[in-house]
Amino acid sequence: MPIPMSSRQIADDLTARITAREYEPGTKLPSLRELADLYSVSVSTIQRALELTRERGLTVGRAGSGVYVADEPPA
């Protein structure tokens, strides 16, 4: 059985996807549950990963709406 990715590894993967424009600015990311299923980890691991992407300036959370790619990701 493969070892699950860490929150930092997931944040790095999401960073790469955002940088590669797989997720365009302003795009809503999949739900916490969908991301947890995608990466085969717990929702809490995804929450930590998304916190890292917010700290990097790549995503913004909107209460009751979800997490979105920042309109102007840092260079």
N, C-alpha and C positions, 0 to 999 in steps of 0.2 A: 504494500500500500504506500503510495507516495506521501511525503510529508507535506501538510498544508502550507500554503504561503503565509508569511507573516504580514502584519498590517503594513509594514514598511515596503515589503516587496509588492504588495497590492497597490499601494500608493505610487510606487515607481512605475508599475505597469499602467495605471490610470494616467499618470503624468505623460508617459510615452504615447498613449492613445490620444490624449488631448493635444500634445505637441504635433502629432502626425495628422491632426484634424479628423481623426475617426469620430471624435465628438467635437462638433463645431461650437464656437462661442455662442452662448445663449441657449444651447441645447440642454434639455433636462436629462440627467443621468438616469439609468434604471433604478428602480426602488432598492432599498436596503436588502430586502428579501431576494430580489432578482440577482443583485450583485453577490450576495452570500451564496446563492445556488451556483452562479457562474464560476466563482472561485473555490467552491466547496469548503467554505469556512462559516463561522458563526456571524450573526448580525453584529455582535459587539466588535468583532475583528474588522468588519467593513466600516463601522462607525469610527474606529481609530484611524483606519486608512483614509477615510474622507476628511477627518480632522487634519491630517497631514497635508492633503491636497488644498484644504482651505488655508493652512498656514503658508503654503507655497504661493498663494494668490491665484490658484487655478480654478477653484470652485467657490460658489457662494450658496449658502443654504437659505431657503425661503420658508418660513414657518407655515406649516400646513400645506405646502406645495411640493417641496422636494429639494434636491440639490441640482444646481445648474453649473455649466461651464461658465467661468467669468467672461464677460463681454470683451475684456482686453487682458488676456493672460500676459504675465510678465515676459519680457524679452529674454 
